[in-house]
Structure formats: C-alpha cells, structure tokens
Amino acid sequence: MEPSTVVTTTDINVFRAIILGLVQGLTEFIPISSTAHLKVVPVALGWGDPGVAFTAVIQLGSIAAVLSYFWNDLTQVTVGAFKAITHSDYQSSEFRLALGIALGTIPIVFFGLLIKIFIPDFDNSPLRSILSIAIASIVMALLLGLAEKIGTRKRNYEQLDVRDGVLMGLAQTLALVPGVSRSGSTITAGLFMGLERATAARFSFLLGIPAITLAGLVELKGLLDEGLGSIAGVPLVAGLISSALFSYLAIAWLIRYLQTQNTWIFVWYRLAFGVAIIAAVAGGAIENS
C-alpha cells in the first residue's frame, strides 16, 4: 500500500475544511485527543494528512472558543488575584486558583521546550505514528477507567487549591505524547485527586487556556515564518469558524454532561478507537505513517 499523500491547504475545499474544523472542535476538549483524530480521520477518509499549517490555524478557533466560554471566570480570577496581591490576602480563593494555573502551566512549557531543543524533528518521530496514537489511546482509556472506579469525587470547584494546579499541570505534560489528550490526562488526574467530574473538567479547561494558547501561537509563528502563500483563504476561514463553533459546543456539552453522568462512554470509545486503528494498520487499510 502506498503511503498517504500529504494534503496541502490548497487541496482542502470548504467541505473538508468544515469537517476538519468539526473534528478539531469536538475532540480538543472532549477527552479523546484532537491530535489523534486530526491525523486518523482525514487519512481514513482518503484525504491524507491536512498538514501542520492548516491544523495550527484551525486550532486558533478552539482557543477563541475556550476564551469566550470562560471569559467571566478568567476576569473574576484575574481581578480577584490582583486585589489579593494588593491587600496581601494570599488565602483568597481567586489568588490560589490563579497561582495554581500559573504553576500548573510551567511543566508543559518546560518539557515542550526540551522537546523543541533536543528533538527538533519530533513531528516525524515514531511517537507520532498512527500505531503509537492507538496505543496511547488505549493506555489513557484504562487510566481514565481506573480513575472513574476509585475516585472519591467529593471535592468541588470552591475547594480547588494550588496543589491541584501543580498536580494537574504535571498530568498535562502527558499530552505532549500524541493520542494522550490534554483534557483526557487532566480530567483523569482530577478524578484521581478526588474532584467531582464537572469540577475536574472545568479546571482542566481553565488550566489548559495558557497551554493551548501558547501552543497555538508557537505553531502560528512557525507558519508565518514559512509564509501563508499556499493557504487557500475561504477553506481556511471555514475551518476556523467550524473549529470555534464546535469547540464552544463541546465545552458546554461536556461540563453539563459530567454534572450528572460518568466518564465510561469516553473510556469505551477510546478503547474501541485504539483497537480499530491497530486492526486497520494490521489489515493494511491504513498506513502506519
């Protein structure tokens, strides 16, 4: 079987762009891995890899969605933390939450920089192969299932502290491995730490804002350095809008869903997704690129 052809952005029409934006939007925040789906879905549909440039741009739609959804929370935390600092009220819940988010962002930035420095060709490493993504999906499914099984789920949003930010931030670094899922690793960590499901998801999204934004800006800078000449404007805008819309809907849906439901649907989905990929690679239906 011939290796999958890499599709440049000029090969992506409006329909494909909307579908890819949908995939990015739904999987960025639902704990099933956007990286995995953006690599596997277009290849499975015979479109090939959409390329880093297109993926980087539509990720900006997810950033816009999470900033919009949590704007009031971000404003409250930022203003509250500033007031706490000016009044030396370091026990303020807003200050502790802001500090937790800040400290929790450091690990993924640190390890992300190490990868950039010591593994400059990481995008083409074996860890980014489709088979590796499948294995990561299965492993994270098992960890999420274990967290669902043994997590006490007794702590709510008001009980978050700096330690939660640091521990969830360390878990967030696992998302540097494609197929793990940033929201998947952090929600799993939150459940292990005894957080309620919806609280784990909400804090996961707040904690992820700096990491997602920084990652998006880094990718965008690389894209701008290479030039925008090959990117078709209308499909690009369509993908960006699609990504923003479906990201917003995914965030709202997941938080409401986890207020009354458990995470087993994501456990079983990730297991099935991983097994299906392995079977497809073994059967030659998908190239392990």
ROVOKOL-41874 format. One record per residue (C-alpha): z, x, y; residue number from 1. Coordinates in pm, 1 decimal. Each point is the difference from the previous one (the first is absolute). Example, Ala and Ser with C-alpha at 12.3 -4.5 7.8 and 13.67 -1.06 7.14 Angstrom:
2
(rec (780.0,1230.0,-450.0),1) (rec (-66.0,137.0,344.0),2) 
***
This chain:
289
(rec (0.0,0.0,0.0),1) (rec (-90.5,133.6,347.4),2) (rec (284.0,62.8,243.8),3) (rec (54.0,-269.9,261.4),4) (rec (-203.0,42.3,315.4),5) (rec (202.3,41.4,316.6),6) (rec (-94.5,-277.9,236.7),7) (rec (-15.6,104.3,362.4),8) (rec (94.9,-245.4,269.9),9) (rec (-368.0,-61.4,74.0),10) (rec (-31.9,-145.6,-352.7),11) (rec (279.7,-252.0,59.2),12) (rec (-123.7,-337.3,120.8),13) (rec (216.0,-263.9,168.7),14) (rec (80.4,-179.8,-327.1),15) (rec (116.4,319.5,-170.4),16) (rec (198.1,100.2,307.6),17) (rec (184.7,-333.1,3.5),18) (rec (81.5,29.6,-370.1),19) (rec (123.8,356.6,40.2),20) (rec (207.5,-108.0,300.3),21) (rec (146.2,-278.0,-213.0),22) (rec (86.7,248.8,-274.8),23) (rec (162.1,237.1,252.2),24) (rec (191.8,-279.9,168.5),25) (rec (137.4,-164.3,-311.9),26) (rec (93.1,319.1,-181.3),27) (rec (145.1,209.2,285.1),28) (rec (321.5,-203.3,11.8),29) (rec (12.8,-178.7,-335.6),30) (rec (147.8,259.1,-242.3),31) (rec (-315.7,67.6,-200.9),32) (rec (-154.3,300.3,186.6),33) (rec (-280.0,-24.4,255.0),34) (rec (-128.0,350.1,-85.7),35) (rec (-45.4,-99.3,-362.5),36) (rec (-183.1,-321.4,77.2),37) (rec (-223.7,146.1,270.1),38) (rec (-111.2,262.6,-250.4),39) (rec (-28.7,-219.1,-309.9),40) (rec (-127.5,-335.9,133.9),41) (rec (-319.4,121.5,175.1),42) (rec (-81.7,230.4,-293.3),43) (rec (50.0,-288.2,-244.7),44) (rec (-231.4,-216.8,213.2),45) (rec (-266.3,270.2,-9.1),46) (rec (30.6,85.0,369.1),47) (rec (133.8,350.6,-53.1),48) (rec (268.1,165.1,211.9),49) (rec (-10.2,-136.0,359.5),50) (rec (104.8,342.2,128.2),51) (rec (298.4,135.2,186.8),52) (rec (-142.7,-84.2,343.4),53) (rec (-37.2,-373.3,-59.2),54) (rec (334.4,-20.5,-180.8),55) (rec (175.9,179.0,285.9),56) (rec (-137.7,-236.5,261.6),57) (rec (81.8,-325.0,-179.5),58) (rec (352.4,130.1,-59.8),59) (rec (45.9,-36.6,375.3),60) (rec (-21.9,-375.3,-56.3),61) (rec (308.1,17.0,-222.2),62) (rec (183.0,201.0,267.0),63) (rec (-83.8,-262.3,263.6),64) (rec (119.6,-278.3,-231.4),65) (rec (338.7,153.1,-82.4),66) (rec (62.8,87.6,366.0),67) (rec (-86.1,-355.5,101.5),68) (rec (212.7,-164.2,-268.9),69) (rec (307.8,212.1,69.0),70) (rec (-42.5,37.3,377.4),71) (rec (317.6,-195.6,78.5),72) (rec (197.7,196.2,-260.5),73) (rec (-130.0,330.4,135.2),74) (rec (80.4,-99.7,358.0),75) (rec (351.1,-110.7,-96.0),76) (rec (70.9,317.9,-195.8),77) (rec (-144.7,229.5,268.4),78) (rec (178.4,-166.5,292.5),79) (rec (322.7,-33.0,-200.3),80) (rec (-7.7,365.3,-106.1),81) (rec (-63.1,113.7,357.5),82) (rec (293.5,-207.6,126.5),83) (rec (218.7,134.8,-280.7),84) (rec (-82.8,358.8,98.1),85) (rec (71.1,-63.0,369.7),86) (rec (335.6,-157.3,-87.9),87) (rec (77.3,246.8,-283.9),88) (rec (25.0,-296.6,-237.0),89) (rec (-117.9,179.5,-310.8),90) (rec (131.8,-272.9,-230.6),91) (rec (-250.3,-248.4,143.3),92) (rec (-211.6,-161.5,-273.0),93) (rec (-316.6,61.6,204.0),94) (rec (84.3,368.8,41.2),95) (rec (74.2,43.7,-369.3),96) (rec (-323.3,-177.0,-94.2),97) (rec (-206.6,207.2,243.1),98) (rec (161.9,322.3,-122.0),99) (rec (-60.9,-101.9,-360.4),100) (rec (-369.2,-61.1,71.3),101) (rec (-31.4,330.4,188.2),102) (rec (171.9,204.4,-271.1),103) (rec (-184.2,-189.4,-272.2),104) (rec (-335.2,95.7,152.2),105) (rec (70.8,374.6,-12.1),106) (rec (-46.3,51.2,-378.9),107) (rec (-351.3,-147.1,-21.7),108) (rec (-109.7,189.4,313.0),109) (rec (143.4,324.0,-138.6),110) (rec (-155.9,-30.5,-345.6),111) (rec (-323.6,-135.1,146.8),112) (rec (-29.6,313.0,213.7),113) (rec (73.2,220.9,-300.3),114) (rec (-284.4,-165.1,-188.8),115) (rec (-235.9,45.4,296.1),116) (rec (93.8,368.5,24.9),117) (rec (16.3,103.8,-364.9),118) (rec (-241.4,-251.1,-160.3),119) (rec (-273.6,-44.1,263.7),120) (rec (-236.7,-147.6,-259.9),121) (rec (257.0,-256.0,-118.4),122) (rec (-248.8,-288.0,46.1),123) (rec (-203.5,149.6,-285.3),124) (rec (293.6,100.1,-220.3),125) (rec (59.7,-140.5,-350.7),126) (rec (291.0,-204.4,141.9),127) (rec (-255.2,-217.1,178.6),128) (rec (-205.5,-71.6,-311.5),129) (rec (-26.5,-358.9,-119.3),130) (rec (186.1,83.7,-321.7),131) (rec (289.6,154.6,195.0),132) (rec (15.7,-313.2,215.5),133) (rec (26.1,-211.3,-314.9),134) (rec (288.5,208.2,-134.1),135) (rec (180.8,-15.9,335.4),136) (rec (-41.6,-377.2,6.3),137) (rec (154.9,-36.9,-345.8),138) (rec (291.4,234.9,74.7),139) (rec (82.4,-182.4,323.4),140) (rec (-24.3,-335.0,-178.0),141) (rec (265.6,115.6,-245.4),142) (rec (224.9,127.7,280.6),143) (rec (-35.3,-324.6,196.4),144) (rec (81.1,-197.9,-314.2),145) (rec (311.4,211.9,-55.9),146) (rec (107.3,-45.7,363.2),147) (rec (-51.5,-374.1,-31.4),148) (rec (208.9,-2.0,-317.0),149) (rec (300.6,203.1,116.3),150) (rec (-2.0,-49.2,379.7),151) (rec (299.3,-197.8,129.5),152) (rec (-186.9,-146.8,302.7),153) (rec (325.2,-59.5,191.3),154) (rec (-72.5,176.2,329.8),155) (rec (-187.8,-170.0,284.0),156) (rec (-183.7,119.1,311.5),157) (rec (316.9,16.4,213.5),158) (rec (157.6,241.9,-248.3),159) (rec (-270.6,265.8,23.7),160) (rec (118.4,345.9,102.8),161) (rec (-126.2,353.9,53.0),162) (rec (38.6,87.8,-368.8),163) (rec (-245.4,-275.9,-93.3),164) (rec (-258.4,148.9,234.1),165) (rec (40.0,348.9,-142.2),166) (rec (-12.7,-107.9,-365.5),167) (rec (-289.7,-238.7,51.7),168) (rec (-174.5,271.1,202.4),169) (rec (28.1,238.6,-292.8),170) (rec (-146.1,-267.7,-227.1),171) (rec (-283.3,-46.2,249.4),172) (rec (-119.2,355.4,-66.8),173) (rec (-107.2,-111.6,-348.1),174) (rec (-279.7,-192.1,173.2),175) (rec (-171.6,333.3,65.1),176) (rec (-107.9,-31.0,-364.6),177) (rec (-292.8,-247.4,-7.9),178) (rec (74.7,-313.0,-199.0),179) (rec (375.3,4.2,65.1),180) (rec (-7.7,-235.3,303.4),181) (rec (212.3,65.6,307.7),182) (rec (139.7,-353.6,3.6),183) (rec (44.0,14.3,-377.8),184) (rec (207.3,318.1,4.2),185) (rec (217.2,-110.8,293.3),186) (rec (60.0,-355.7,-122.6),187) (rec (88.2,141.3,-342.0),188) (rec (247.1,241.3,163.7),189) (rec (145.8,-284.8,204.5),190) (rec (64.3,-204.7,-313.2),191) (rec (164.9,297.5,-169.3),192) (rec (225.0,31.2,308.6),193) (rec (115.7,-360.6,-36.0),194) (rec (-203.8,-157.0,281.6),195) (rec (-119.8,-357.8,-14.5),196) (rec (-370.2,-21.0,-84.3),197) (rec (-112.3,-132.4,340.0),198) (rec (225.4,252.3,177.8),199) (rec (-150.0,284.2,-203.8),200) (rec (-350.8,-115.3,94.6),201) (rec (81.4,-48.2,368.3),202) (rec (164.5,341.4,30.7),203) (rec (-284.4,155.2,-199.9),204) (rec (-249.1,-126.8,257.5),205) (rec (210.2,111.2,299.4),206) (rec (52.3,342.9,-155.3),207) (rec (-369.4,23.8,-78.7),208) (rec (-119.6,-58.4,356.8),209) (rec (36.5,365.0,113.4),210) (rec (-142.2,135.6,-328.2),211) (rec (-297.8,-237.9,-9.4),212) (rec (-72.4,56.8,369.6),213) (rec (18.7,378.8,-27.5),214) (rec (-220.1,0.2,-311.1),215) (rec (-253.8,-223.8,171.8),216) (rec (-8.9,217.7,311.6),217) (rec (-44.3,317.9,-207.0),218) (rec (-290.9,-154.2,-190.7),219) (rec (-148.9,-132.6,324.4),220) (rec (24.0,344.2,162.9),221) (rec (-182.2,153.1,-296.3),222) (rec (-264.0,-268.3,26.5),223) (rec (-47.0,55.9,374.4),224) (rec (-26.2,375.8,-58.1),225) (rec (-281.4,-61.2,-248.1),226) (rec (-173.8,-249.0,226.8),227) (rec (-59.2,-375.4,-10.2),228) (rec (-376.6,12.9,-10.3),229) (rec (-43.6,-121.2,-360.3),230) (rec (228.8,-302.1,31.0),231) (rec (-172.1,-336.5,34.2),232) (rec (175.3,-189.5,279.0),233) (rec (-12.5,-364.6,-111.4),234) (rec (119.4,55.8,-361.1),235) (rec (271.1,231.4,130.2),236) (rec (133.1,-262.4,241.3),237) (rec (-22.5,-265.6,-273.1),238) (rec (202.3,217.0,-237.3),239) (rec (257.5,75.7,268.3),240) (rec (51.5,-367.3,88.0),241) (rec (13.3,-96.8,-367.3),242) (rec (259.4,269.3,-68.1),243) (rec (218.2,-109.8,293.5),244) (rec (-15.9,-369.0,-93.3),245) (rec (75.5,41.2,-369.4),246) (rec (268.5,261.9,66.9),247) (rec (184.0,-245.2,225.8),248) (rec (-30.1,-279.4,-257.1),249) (rec (120.0,232.4,-278.3),250) (rec (310.4,105.4,194.6),251) (rec (94.7,-358.8,86.1),252) (rec (-64.7,-122.2,-354.3),253) (rec (192.2,277.1,-176.6),254) (rec (314.3,-36.1,211.2),255) (rec (4.5,-377.1,-55.4),256) (rec (-79.1,40.6,-368.8),257) (rec (281.5,246.3,-63.3),258) (rec (254.0,-227.8,166.5),259) (rec (-15.1,-226.3,-305.6),260) (rec (-192.9,189.1,-270.2),261) (rec (35.8,324.5,-195.7),262) (rec (-242.6,292.1,-25.5),263) (rec (-106.5,-40.3,-362.0),264) (rec (-346.5,-125.1,99.3),265) (rec (-66.8,342.2,155.6),266) (rec (143.7,181.8,-301.3),267) (rec (-233.8,-180.5,-240.1),268) (rec (-296.4,33.7,235.8),269) (rec (48.9,375.4,35.9),270) (rec (31.1,41.8,-374.5),271) (rec (-317.0,-203.3,-60.6),272) (rec (-185.1,183.8,278.9),273) (rec (90.5,340.9,-141.3),274) (rec (-84.6,-92.8,-358.7),275) (rec (-332.6,-156.7,106.2),276) (rec (-99.8,318.3,184.5),277) (rec (85.9,220.2,-297.7),278) (rec (-199.6,-228.9,-227.9),279) (rec (-296.4,2.1,240.9),280) (rec (3.3,379.8,25.0),281) (rec (35.0,37.6,-378.1),282) (rec (-288.3,-243.0,-54.7),283) (rec (-221.5,175.0,253.7),284) (rec (-18.7,-302.3,232.3),285) (rec (152.5,201.9,286.4),286) (rec (-39.0,370.5,69.7),287) (rec (331.5,186.4,29.1),288) (rec (-93.5,142.7,340.2),289) 
***
